């Protein structure tokens, strides 16, 4: 049984005439006749009395309301898909790490809303691993996160590298480590740290890096907001390793200090276009979506805007440095 057969049946039932039904469906009368005959053969029931006017049999009358519902649902479904491909989706859901939400997404969101004012934009700040999981579950359309190749390896995932950034040390303005710039690892490991909670890419990154260096990581507290990190760190000897973009507000706070990390023993200084952080502690921020979503105009446009984040990042960094 095919939808064309049901549509032919409905057209004949509503017009009472095979010829008029053919014109309504945009096919020949012989095509309509074949579709009705095939449908009757599938059902094992005659649906029309073959008289001057096509009248429904008892079986046809019983069948008609069901066919109306099926054809209406089919129409609704195809219209919704057409609207989706035309950019008329009701909402666009984005999950992004906190630093991206705070500093780089606002201009992107403004431009998107001007272009698609009827699309409800929903943005949620999540840890990288959690954001990628909800993307895989179909709960969001785009994730802007710290790269995790274990969660983005499937063939339907599309990964765009946005930028790489160094990890720096956040501390109180009165902390002993403020005497170092950059901070050597031999001094860094002496102090307890505040970490992101489980499920955040930064926790995994720092833990893995300390493990590779054979260093002991003293985790005293876990948080999940940048405000929380600043509030705790300014109170005493706790420090935090955070990405550069998460420290924009801290740089201008007189109660806090930000220091870079010294190169590890054996790493080289900057040569040409190679950053010394490539061999040190750094993170890569990526945008992740799926192949099918990139065919939807609003999602496609949003992703185009996000790819410009690197330019926004550079401008924001320049403002901070000139402040």
C-alpha positions in Angstrom: 0.0 0.0 0.0 1.4 3.4 -1.1 0.4 6.9 -0.2 -0.4 7.6 -3.9 -3.0 4.9 -3.8 -4.6 6.4 -0.7 -4.5 9.9 -2.3 -6.2 8.5 -5.4 -8.9 6.8 -3.3 -9.5 10.0 -1.4 -9.7 12.1 -4.6 -12.3 9.7 -6.2 -14.3 9.6 -3.0 -14.4 13.4 -2.7 -15.2 14.1 -6.4 -17.3 11.0 -7.2 -15.6 10.8 -10.6 -12.4 9.1 -11.8 -11.8 11.8 -14.4 -12.1 14.7 -11.9 -10.0 12.7 -9.4 -7.2 12.3 -12.1 -7.2 16.1 -12.7 -7.0 16.8 -9.0 -4.1 14.5 -8.6 -2.4 15.7 -11.7 -2.3 12.2 -13.4 -4.2 10.4 -16.1 -7.5 8.7 -15.5 -6.0 5.3 -16.3 -3.4 5.9 -13.6 -6.1 6.6 -11.1 -8.0 3.5 -12.1 -4.8 1.3 -11.7 -4.1 2.8 -8.3 -7.7 2.1 -7.1 -7.6 -1.5 -8.5 -4.2 -2.1 -6.9 -5.5 -0.8 -3.6 -8.6 -2.9 -3.7 -6.4 -6.0 -4.5 -4.2 -5.2 -1.5 -7.2 -4.9 0.8 -9.3 -7.7 -0.7 -12.3 -5.3 -0.7 -14.1 -3.4 -3.4 -14.1 0.3 -2.5 -16.4 1.8 -5.2 -19.5 0.8 -7.1 -18.6 1.1 -10.8 -21.6 3.2 -11.9 -22.0 6.5 -13.7 -20.9 8.1 -10.5 -18.3 6.4 -8.3 -20.1 5.7 -5.1 -18.4 4.2 -2.1 -19.2 0.6 -1.1 -19.8 -0.2 2.5 -16.1 -1.1 2.8 -15.1 2.2 1.1 -17.3 4.2 3.6 -15.6 2.3 6.5 -12.2 3.0 5.0 -12.7 6.7 4.1 -12.2 8.4 7.6 -9.0 6.4 8.2 -7.6 7.5 4.8 -8.5 11.1 5.5 -6.4 11.0 8.7 -3.5 9.3 7.0 -3.4 11.7 4.1 -3.7 14.7 6.4 -0.8 13.4 8.5 1.2 12.8 5.4 0.5 16.3 4.3 1.5 17.8 7.7 4.7 15.7 7.8 5.8 16.7 4.3 4.9 20.4 4.9 7.0 20.4 8.1 10.0 18.9 6.3 9.6 21.4 3.5 9.4 24.2 6.1 12.5 22.8 7.8 14.5 22.8 4.6 13.3 26.3 3.8 14.7 27.6 7.1 11.4 27.7 9.0 12.5 25.5 11.9 10.9 26.6 15.3 14.1 26.6 17.3 17.9 26.2 17.2 19.5 24.7 20.3 23.2 25.3 21.1 25.4 23.9 23.9 28.7 25.7 24.6 31.4 25.9 27.2 31.1 28.8 29.7 34.0 31.0 28.3 32.5 30.9 24.8 29.0 31.7 26.1 30.4 34.7 28.1 32.7 36.3 25.6 32.4 35.1 22.0 28.8 34.1 21.4 26.9 37.3 22.1 27.7 39.1 18.8 27.0 35.8 17.0 23.6 35.5 18.7 22.7 39.1 17.8 23.5 38.6 14.1 21.6 35.3 14.0 18.5 36.8 15.6 18.5 39.6 13.0 18.6 37.1 10.2 16.2 34.6 11.6 13.9 36.5 14.1 11.3 33.7 14.0 13.7 31.0 15.1 13.8 30.5 18.9 17.5 30.4 19.9 18.2 28.3 23.0 21.8 28.4 24.4 22.9 26.3 27.3 26.3 26.5 29.0 27.6 23.0 29.6 30.9 21.2 30.1 32.5 19.8 26.9 31.8 16.1 27.4 28.2 16.7 28.5 27.6 19.1 25.5 28.9 16.4 23.1 26.7 13.8 24.6 23.5 15.8 24.3 24.5 16.6 20.7 24.8 12.9 20.0 21.4 12.3 21.7 19.8 14.9 19.3 18.9 17.3 22.1 21.0 20.2 20.6 21.9 21.2 17.1 25.4 22.6 17.7 28.1 22.1 20.4 31.0 24.5 20.9 33.4 22.7 23.1 36.9 21.6 24.0 37.8 18.9 21.5 37.4 15.3 22.6 38.1 13.0 19.7 36.6 10.0 21.5 33.2 11.7 21.3 33.5 13.2 17.9 34.9 10.2 15.9 31.6 9.0 14.3 31.2 9.7 10.5 28.1 11.8 10.8 29.9 14.4 13.1 31.3 17.5 11.5 34.1 19.1 13.5 35.4 22.7 12.8 38.5 23.8 14.7 37.9 27.4 15.9 41.0 28.2 17.9 43.8 26.9 20.1 44.6 28.7 23.4 47.1 28.3 26.2 46.2 27.4 29.8 47.2 29.9 32.4 47.3 30.1 36.2 44.7 32.1 38.1 45.6 33.1 41.7 45.1 35.7 44.3 46.9 39.0 43.8 48.8 38.2 47.1 49.7 34.7 46.1 53.4 33.7 46.3 53.3 32.5 42.7 52.8 36.1 41.6 56.5 36.5 41.9 56.9 34.2 38.9 56.1 35.0 35.3 56.0 32.5 33.8 55.3 30.1 36.6 57.6 27.1 36.6 56.0 23.7 37.0 58.3 22.9 40.0 56.5 25.7 41.9 53.1 25.1 40.4 52.8 21.6 41.8 53.3 22.9 45.4 49.9 24.5 45.6 46.4 23.0 45.9 44.0 23.6 43.0 40.4 24.3 42.2 39.2 22.2 39.3 36.2 22.0 37.0 33.7 19.2 37.9 33.7 15.8 36.3 32.3 16.0 32.7 34.2 19.2 31.9 37.0 18.8 29.4 39.3 21.0 31.4 39.4 18.6 34.3 40.4 15.8 32.0 43.0 17.9 30.2 44.7 19.0 33.4 44.6 15.5 35.0 46.1 13.9 31.9 48.8 16.6 31.6 49.9 16.2 35.2 49.9 12.4 34.8 52.2 12.7 31.7 54.6 14.8 33.6 54.6 12.4 36.6 53.5 15.3 38.8 51.0 15.1 41.7 47.8 17.2 41.2 46.4 18.4 44.5 42.7 18.9 43.9 41.0 20.6 46.9 37.7 21.7 45.3 35.5 21.2 42.2 33.4 24.0 40.7 31.5 24.6 37.5 31.3 28.4 37.1 34.0 31.0 36.3 32.5 33.3 39.0 33.0 30.5 41.5 36.7 30.1 40.5 37.4 33.8 40.9 35.6 34.0 44.2 37.4 31.0 45.7 40.9 31.8 44.4 40.9 35.4 45.6 40.5 34.1 49.2 43.9 32.4 49.7 46.5 29.9 48.4 44.2 27.9 46.0 45.1 28.3 42.4 43.3 27.3 39.2 44.5 26.3 35.7 42.1 27.8 33.2 42.1 28.6 29.5 43.0 32.1 28.4 39.5 33.0 27.3 38.1 32.2 30.7 40.4 34.8 32.3 39.3 37.9 30.5 37.5 39.3 33.5 40.2 38.2 35.9 42.9 40.2 34.1 41.2 43.5 35.0 40.4 42.4 38.6 42.9 44.0 41.1 42.3 41.2 43.6 43.4 38.5 41.2 46.5 37.7 39.2 47.0 35.7 36.0 50.3 34.2 35.0 51.5 32.1 32.1 53.1 28.7 32.5 56.8 28.2 31.9 57.8 25.8 29.1 58.4 22.3 30.3 62.1 21.2 30.4 63.2 20.3 27.0 60.5 22.3 25.1 61.6 24.9 22.6 60.8 28.7 22.5 58.7 30.2 19.7 60.2 29.4 16.3 58.5 30.8 13.2 54.7 30.2 13.4 55.0 27.4 15.9 53.6 28.3 19.4 55.6 27.1 22.4 52.2 26.0 23.8 51.9 23.3 21.2 54.4 21.4 23.3 52.9 22.6 26.6 49.4 22.8 28.2 46.9 24.1 25.7 43.3 23.4 24.6 41.6 23.3 21.3 38.1 24.7 20.9 35.9 23.2 18.2 32.4 23.5 16.8 30.6 20.2 16.3 27.3 19.4 14.5 26.1 16.7 12.2 26.0 16.4 8.4 22.2 16.4 8.2 21.9 19.6 10.3 24.3 21.5 8.1 21.6 21.2 5.3 19.2 23.3 7.3 19.6 27.0 6.4 19.4 28.6 10.0 21.9 26.0 11.4 24.2 26.5 8.4 24.1 30.3 8.9 24.8 30.0 12.6 27.8 27.8 11.9 29.1 30.4 9.4 28.9 33.0 12.1 30.6 30.8 14.7 33.5 30.2 12.3 34.3 34.0 12.7 34.9 33.6 16.4 38.6 33.5 15.9 38.4 37.1 14.6 36.2 38.1 17.6 38.7 36.4 20.0 41.6 38.3 18.6 39.7 41.6 18.9 38.7 40.8 22.5 42.3 40.0 23.4 43.5 43.3 21.9 41.0 45.2 24.0 42.2 43.4 27.2 45.8 44.1 26.4 45.2 47.8 25.7 43.1 48.2 28.9 
